């Protein structure tokens, strides 16, 4: 391909030149807390690995393979890698972790004690048995990163339009990827030097085979790693020759089938190698990246950006020899560099510095969005080899590899469990959505985040697609159901007409009319609330009536949230949230209003601040409990009790800051599902059915739950919620956890069971 450098500098390409798509497959051995290879089967929690899009096994039963979906940016890729790691770590038995190194932990003395993956299909098991016999089980236990890279569609289309050498777009793409591949194979030693991280082996890895003189830079990327036999030769001169050579290797018995060809780069187009005839090369898979033990997920964002720049540079650079000689030259250099001592300057330092300079020049010429200092670490690493991953790892593990690696694994595990209610990579989303995504990833339900800010997901499983908003709004409920529940007046009328007890009250569209009605409510308890809000917003509760001034203030607060306001009778009793799914009560929660307990020394402001330090408290539904506020509603509540924010409550005295018990306004959640008889559950389920809903939260006021639900005034329904937060049931302040997100998933996809 001619004039590549000139083409890449065209102004029309500038908006697209840094465009690409990425994917990662990351292998890790499961280990016990003391760093020994796990002896357990692949966890059942992960669902069926035969179709699991995210969590599979590689060669061995102990070898997890974590697979990201295709991402359009390095940040998105890291988000998914973080999320899948969270799911993996928190689904493993507590005593198991992921070994952070490419070279496996100490292996069993006997080959038969290394468990081949127990897959569903006999053909897959048979293939692994063949690999074990041909290459040995121990070579198969090495782990690494497979990095999938595809130039952006807009970049390729605009580049195709600007060139004149190729008439067919598929041929054009194939030519680009072949050139990149050949150059990558020639210069991959550069990455082996910087990112190689398998300097030593553990006991029983080299048993019968010859071994290198350790330490080296990368056993995995040397001739002592997992490679085909020396008599397997495949050319990258053209796609036709590449496919022909692989077919010939299979035909003469050098390979058992196409996929046995293990090269540092794999050309990708379809499910099988032979599909490349029709598809051409769509993307390339780099298979020579060692696990980075200093990155929690085996690779970090800087490495991904570096690899992107390097791939673009492989397109940017010319080829200086015939295809086969160029690749063979690269193979020889890579093996030499891989087997150098990691703490010594490489023999190829001059070419390495030239490559760094060339990368910097390309970034400048193409105006890539990378900092001027982006490649400084690479330059420093060639000047001082102790900064390379291999040298750092060797220095850290000189005394005891197992102890160091197990400590790193424990640290990674602890990080995953630090906030077990969150999903790493997606912590900006509402907590219920994060938990639903966790469950979906765990069970192998494909997830696409359509709108992160709006909590909109696309799920796919068992050949069906479902759309979910806020983790519980699904196609199972008709469009009109949320409209009914959003309108508290309509909700009350529907329930009352169906024979359920609801509070009496009036609706007001303006302050003046509402104030005139004050005498009707002044002598008994009442509630002022917006007509159509959730999460307890704008609600004021007066158990024993209120002054006109307080009534006006409550109205102002409610009207600030909505154009219409309800004033209803205050129902005496305890409020409970019933969560109903498909006609069955799945959970019941007692929500205690926001409160603090005095100590006789600190002000209410100080006590609130102290309680808000609880790591379970957060904001905007990103934690199981919400931060307690000290806004106008809370101050009004304090005033009713004779306090201000600067009051110092006596020791042991509980001061409530809210009347409404919503967790979203700082309340505490207590699971009481098992304390209720079936008759109250039946009331809640039938009420939700009367509203036409499949998924709903419904709030009941119950004076005495030991009395039958059929007794006079045994209950009152004060609200139905089409978007009930599920996280407070999954992670209650106290009581049993109810995994409602999993129940919703199984409702959408019964096949999960």
Residue pairs with C-beta under 8 A, 6 or more apart in sequence:
1 163
1 165
1 175
1 176
1 179
2 165
4 315
4 316
4 318
5 316
5 365
7 13
7 159
7 162
7 163
8 17
8 159
8 315
8 316
8 365
8 366
9 365
9 366
10 162
12 158
12 162
13 155
13 158
13 159
13 162
14 367
15 154
16 152
16 154
16 155
16 158
17 155
17 312
17 366
17 367
17 368
18 308
18 368
18 369
19 151
19 152
19 153
19 154
19 155
20 149
20 150
20 151
20 152
20 155
20 308
20 311
21 70
21 71
21 72
21 149
21 150
21 152
21 283
22 70
22 71
22 72
22 73
22 74
22 77
22 147
22 148
22 149
22 150
22 304
22 308
23 67
23 68
23 69
23 70
23 71
23 77
23 147
23 148
24 66
24 67
24 68
24 77
24 81
24 145
24 146
24 147
24 148
24 299
25 65
25 66
25 67
25 68
25 145
25 146
25 148
26 65
26 66
26 67
26 81
26 143
26 145
26 146
26 291
26 297
26 298
26 299
27 58
27 63
27 64
27 65
27 66
27 143
27 144
27 145
27 291
28 63
28 64
28 66
28 98
28 99
28 100
28 143
28 291
28 298
29 37
29 38
29 60
29 62
29 63
29 64
29 98
29 99
29 104
29 105
29 141
29 143
30 37
30 38
30 40
30 62
30 63
30 64
30 92
30 96
30 97
30 98
30 99
31 37
31 38
31 96
31 97
31 98
31 99
31 105
31 406
31 409
32 38
32 95
32 96
32 97
33 95
33 96
33 97
33 406
33 410
34 402
34 406
35 99
35 105
35 106
35 402
35 403
35 405
35 406
35 409
36 105
36 106
37 62
37 104
37 105
37 106
37 107
37 108
38 62
38 96
39 62
40 62
40 93
40 96
41 61
41 118
42 49
42 57
42 61
42 64
42 117
42 118
43 91
43 92
43 93
45 91
45 442
46 52
46 55
46 91
46 442
46 443
46 444
47 442
47 443
47 444
47 752
48 120
48 444
49 55
49 56
49 57
49 119
50 119
50 120
50 121
51 444
52 444
53 67
53 69
53 444
53 446
54 66
54 67
54 68
54 69
54 84
54 87
54 441
54 444
55 64
55 65
55 66
55 67
55 84
55 87
55 88
55 441
55 442
55 444
56 64
56 65
56 67
57 63
57 64
57 65
57 117
57 119
58 64
58 65
58 117
58 140
58 143
59 116
59 117
59 128
59 131
59 132
59 137
59 140
59 141
60 114
60 115
60 116
60 117
60 137
60 140
60 141
61 115
61 116
61 117
61 118
62 115
63 117
63 141
63 143
64 88
64 98
66 81
66 84
66 85
66 88
67 84
68 77
68 80
68 81
68 84
69 80
69 446
69 448
70 148
70 150
71 77
71 79
71 80
74 301
74 304
74 305
74 308
75 301
77 301
77 304
78 297
78 300
78 301
78 304
78 425
79 424
79 425
79 426
80 425
81 297
81 299
81 425
82 296
82 297
82 424
82 425
83 423
83 424
83 425
83 426
83 437
83 438
83 441
84 441
85 98
85 296
85 297
85 412
85 416
85 424
86 416
86 422
86 423
86 424
86 425
86 438
87 423
87 438
87 441
87 442
88 98
89 97
89 98
89 412
89 413
89 416
89 417
90 416
90 417
90 420
90 438
91 442
92 98
97 406
97 409
97 410
97 412
97 413
98 409
98 412
98 413
99 105
99 143
99 405
99 409
100 291
100 293
100 298
100 405
100 408
100 409
100 412
101 143
101 197
101 198
101 291
101 293
101 393
101 401
101 405
102 142
102 143
102 144
102 197
102 198
102 218
102 220
102 290
102 291
103 142
103 198
103 200
103 201
103 202
103 205
103 219
103 220
104 138
104 141
104 142
104 143
104 202
104 205
105 202
105 402
105 405
106 202
106 203
106 204
106 402
107 114
107 138
107 141
107 202
107 203
107 204
107 205
108 114
108 204
109 204
111 132
111 136
111 137
111 138
114 137
114 138
114 141
116 125
116 128
116 129
116 132
116 137
117 124
117 125
117 128
118 125
119 125
119 128
127 256
127 257
128 140
130 256
131 140
131 260
132 140
134 256
135 226
136 208
136 209
138 204
138 205
138 206
138 207
139 225
139 226
140 226
141 205
142 198
142 219
142 220
142 225
142 226
143 291
144 220
144 287
144 288
144 289
144 290
144 291
145 289
145 290
145 291
145 292
145 298
145 299
146 285
146 286
146 287
146 289
147 285
147 286
147 289
147 299
147 304
147 307
148 268
148 283
148 284
148 285
148 286
149 283
149 284
149 285
149 286
149 307
149 308
149 311
150 282
150 283
150 284
151 176
151 311
156 169
156 172
156 173
156 176
157 169
159 176
160 166
160 169
160 172
160 173
163 172
165 172
166 172
166 175
170 279
170 280
171 280
173 280
173 281
173 282
174 239
174 280
174 281
176 315
177 267
177 281
177 283
177 284
178 236
178 238
178 239
178 242
178 267
178 281
179 314
179 315
179 319
180 284
180 311
180 314
180 315
181 236
181 265
181 267
181 284
181 314
182 236
182 319
182 323
182 326
182 327
183 314
183 315
183 317
183 319
183 326
184 264
184 265
184 284
184 286
184 310
184 311
184 314
185 236
185 264
185 265
185 326
185 327
185 330
185 331
186 319
186 326
186 327
186 329
186 330
186 333
187 314
187 317
187 330
187 355
188 264
188 288
188 330
188 334
189 330
189 333
189 334
189 336
189 337
189 338
189 348
190 310
190 352
190 355
191 288
191 289
191 307
191 310
192 217
192 218
192 221
192 288
192 334
192 337
192 338
193 217
193 337
193 346
193 348
193 352
193 381
193 382
193 388
194 378
194 381
194 388
194 389
195 289
195 290
195 292
195 303
195 388
195 389
196 217
196 218
196 220
196 221
196 290
196 337
196 338
196 342
196 388
196 389
196 390
197 218
197 290
197 291
197 292
197 293
197 389
197 390
197 393
198 216
198 218
198 219
198 220
198 221
198 225
198 290
198 390
199 214
199 215
199 216
199 217
199 218
199 219
199 342
199 390
199 391
199 393
199 394
199 397
200 214
200 215
200 216
200 219
200 394
200 397
200 401
201 211
201 214
201 219
202 401
202 402
206 224
209 224
210 224
211 224
212 219
212 222
212 224
212 339
213 339
215 341
215 342
215 343
215 390
215 394
216 222
216 338
216 339
216 340
216 341
216 342
216 390
217 337
217 338
217 339
217 340
217 341
217 342
217 388
217 390
218 225
218 290
218 338
218 390
219 225
219 338
220 226
220 288
220 290
221 264
221 288
221 290
221 334
221 338
222 335
222 338
222 339
223 335
224 339
225 338
226 262
227 262
228 254
228 255
228 260
228 261
228 262
228 263
229 254
231 254
232 249
232 254
232 255
232 261
233 245
233 249
234 242
234 245
234 246
234 249
234 261
234 263
235 241
235 242
235 245
235 323
235 324
236 242
236 323
236 324
236 327
237 322
237 323
237 324
239 267
239 276
239 280
239 281
242 267
242 276
243 273
243 274
243 276
243 277
246 255
246 258
246 261
246 273
247 258
247 274
249 255
249 261
250 256
250 257
250 258
255 261
258 272
258 273
258 274
259 272
259 273
261 273
262 287
263 287
264 286
264 287
264 288
264 334
265 284
265 285
265 286
265 287
265 288
266 284
266 285
266 287
267 273
267 276
267 281
267 284
267 285
268 281
268 282
268 283
268 284
268 285
269 275
269 276
269 278
269 279
269 280
269 281
269 282
270 276
270 278
270 279
270 282
286 307
289 299
289 303
289 307
290 389
291 298
291 299
292 298
292 299
292 300
292 303
292 389
293 389
293 393
293 405
293 408
294 389
294 392
294 393
295 303
296 412
296 415
305 370
305 374
306 374
306 378
309 359
309 362
309 363
309 368
309 370
309 374
310 359
312 362
312 366
312 368
313 355
313 358
313 359
313 362
316 358
316 362
316 366
317 358
319 326
320 326
321 329
333 348
336 347
336 348
337 346
337 347
337 348
340 346
340 347
342 385
342 388
342 390
342 391
342 393
342 394
343 385
343 386
343 391
343 394
343 395
344 385
345 382
345 385
346 352
346 382
346 385
349 382
352 382
353 379
353 382
356 375
356 378
356 379
356 382
359 375
359 378
360 375
362 368
363 370
363 374
363 375
377 387
380 387
381 387
381 388
385 391
386 392
386 395
396 404
397 404
397 405
416 424
419 615
419 623
421 431
421 434
421 435
421 616
421 623
421 624
421 727
421 730
421 731
422 431
422 434
422 622
422 623
423 429
423 434
423 435
423 437
423 438
426 433
426 434
426 437
426 449
426 452
427 434
427 622
428 452
428 622
429 437
429 449
429 452
429 455
429 622
430 455
430 470
430 471
430 620
430 621
430 622
430 725
430 727
431 621
431 622
431 623
431 624
431 725
431 727
432 470
432 471
432 472
432 621
432 725
432 726
432 727
432 730
432 741
433 455
433 457
433 470
433 471
434 622
435 471
435 726
435 727
435 730
435 741
436 457
436 468
436 471
436 726
436 741
436 744
436 745
437 447
437 449
437 457
438 741
439 445
439 739
439 741
439 742
439 745
440 446
440 447
440 457
440 459
440 745
441 447
443 461
443 742
443 745
443 752
444 461
445 459
445 460
445 461
445 745
445 749
445 752
446 459
446 460
446 461
447 457
447 458
447 459
448 457
448 458
448 459
448 460
449 456
449 457
450 456
450 457
450 458
450 467
454 469
455 469
455 470
455 471
456 467
456 468
456 469
457 467
457 468
457 469
457 471
458 465
458 466
458 467
458 468
459 465
459 466
459 467
459 468
459 745
459 748
459 749
460 466
461 749
461 751
461 752
462 749
462 751
464 749
466 474
466 475
466 748
466 749
467 474
467 475
468 474
468 744
468 748
470 723
471 726
471 741
471 744
472 695
472 723
472 724
472 726
472 740
472 744
473 482
473 695
473 722
473 723
474 694
474 695
474 744
474 748
476 582
476 694
476 695
476 747
476 748
477 692
477 693
477 694
477 695
477 722
478 692
480 692
481 691
481 692
481 693
481 696
481 722
482 722
482 723
483 490
484 490
484 491
484 494
484 691
484 692
484 720
485 491
485 691
485 693
485 696
485 720
485 721
485 722
486 532
486 722
487 531
487 532
488 529
488 531
488 532
488 566
488 719
489 507
489 531
489 566
491 691
491 719
491 720
492 502
492 503
494 690
494 691
495 502
495 687
495 690
495 691
495 717
495 720
496 502
498 686
498 687
498 690
500 683
500 686
500 687
500 690
500 717
501 713
501 715
501 716
501 717
502 716
502 717
502 718
503 527
503 568
503 569
503 570
503 571
503 716
503 718
504 568
504 569
505 526
505 527
505 566
505 567
505 568
505 569
506 517
506 520
506 566
506 567
506 568
507 531
507 564
507 565
507 566
508 514
508 517
508 555
508 564
508 565
508 566
508 567
509 563
509 564
511 552
511 555
511 556
511 559
514 555
514 565
514 567
515 548
515 551
515 552
515 555
517 567
518 548
518 551
521 545
521 551
521 567
522 545
522 546
522 548
522 551
523 545
524 544
524 545
524 569
524 570
525 541
525 542
525 543
525 544
525 545
525 569
525 570
525 572
526 542
526 545
526 546
526 567
526 568
526 569
526 570
527 539
527 540
527 541
527 542
527 566
527 567
527 568
527 569
527 570
527 718
528 539
528 540
528 541
528 542
528 551
528 554
528 555
528 557
528 558
528 565
528 566
528 567
529 538
529 539
529 540
529 558
529 565
529 566
529 568
530 537
530 538
530 539
530 558
530 559
530 561
530 562
530 564
530 565
530 566
531 562
531 563
531 564
531 565
531 566
532 562
532 564
533 561
533 562
534 664
534 721
534 723
535 662
535 664
535 665
535 725
536 658
536 660
536 662
536 664
536 665
537 561
537 665
538 557
538 558
538 560
538 561
538 562
538 633
539 558
539 633
539 659
539 660
540 553
540 554
540 557
540 558
540 633
540 636
540 659
541 570
541 659
541 660
542 550
542 551
542 554
542 570
542 640
542 659
543 570
543 659
546 554
546 640
550 636
550 639
550 640
553 632
553 636
554 636
555 565
557 632
557 633
557 636
558 565
559 565
568 718
571 701
571 716
571 718
572 701
572 703
573 701
573 702
573 703
573 704
573 715
573 716
574 590
574 701
574 702
574 703
574 705
575 590
575 591
575 660
575 661
575 699
575 700
575 701
575 718
576 588
576 589
576 590
576 591
576 672
576 676
576 699
576 700
576 701
576 702
576 705
577 588
577 589
577 591
577 697
577 698
577 699
577 724
578 585
578 587
578 588
578 680
578 681
578 684
578 697
578 698
578 699
578 700
579 585
579 586
579 587
579 588
579 589
579 696
579 697
579 724
579 726
579 729
579 738
579 740
580 586
580 684
580 685
580 688
580 693
580 695
580 696
580 697
580 698
581 694
581 695
581 740
581 743
581 744
581 747
582 694
582 695
582 747
583 685
583 688
583 689
583 694
584 685
585 673
585 681
585 684
585 685
586 673
586 729
586 738
586 740
586 743
587 671
587 673
587 729
587 738
587 740
588 671
588 672
588 673
588 675
588 676
588 681
589 669
589 670
589 671
589 672
589 728
589 729
589 732
590 661
590 669
590 670
590 671
590 672
591 661
591 662
591 663
591 667
591 668
591 669
591 670
591 728
592 661
592 667
592 668
592 669
592 670
592 733
593 656
593 657
593 658
593 659
593 660
593 661
593 665
593 666
593 667
594 628
594 629
594 634
594 656
594 657
594 658
594 665
594 666
594 667
595 654
595 655
595 656
595 657
595 668
596 604
596 607
596 608
596 611
596 628
596 649
596 654
596 655
596 657
597 607
597 649
597 652
597 653
597 654
597 655
598 607
598 648
598 649
598 650
598 651
598 652
598 653
598 654
598 655
599 607
599 649
599 651
600 648
600 649
600 650
600 651
601 648
602 610
602 648
603 645
603 646
603 647
603 648
604 630
604 638
604 643
604 644
604 645
604 646
604 647
604 648
604 649
604 655
604 657
605 630
605 645
605 646
607 649
608 628
608 630
608 657
611 617
611 628
612 627
612 628
614 625
615 623
616 623
616 624
616 625
616 731
616 733
617 623
617 625
617 626
617 627
617 628
618 625
618 626
618 627
619 626
619 627
621 664
621 725
621 727
624 669
624 727
624 728
624 730
624 731
624 732
624 733
625 663
625 666
625 668
625 669
625 728
625 733
626 663
626 664
626 665
626 666
626 667
627 666
628 634
628 657
628 666
629 657
629 665
629 666
630 645
630 657
633 658
633 665
634 657
634 658
635 644
635 645
637 656
637 657
637 658
637 659
638 644
638 645
638 647
638 655
638 657
641 655
641 656
643 649
643 655
649 655
657 666
658 665
658 666
658 667
660 667
661 667
663 669
663 725
663 728
664 725
668 733
668 734
669 728
669 729
669 732
669 733
669 734
669 735
670 732
670 733
670 734
670 735
671 729
671 732
671 734
671 735
671 736
671 737
671 738
672 735
673 735
673 736
673 738
674 736
675 705
676 705
677 705
677 708
677 709
679 708
679 709
679 710
680 700
680 702
680 705
680 709
680 715
682 709
683 700
683 709
683 715
684 698
684 700
687 698
687 717
687 720
688 696
688 698
688 720
691 720
693 720
693 722
694 747
695 722
695 724
695 744
695 747
696 720
696 721
696 722
696 724
697 720
697 721
697 724
697 725
698 717
698 719
698 720
698 721
699 717
699 718
699 719
699 720
699 721
700 715
700 716
700 717
700 718
701 715
701 716
701 717
701 718
702 714
702 715
703 713
703 714
704 714
707 714
708 714
709 715
726 740
726 741
726 744
729 737
729 738
729 740
730 737
730 738
730 739
730 740
730 741
731 737
732 738
745 752
746 752
746 753
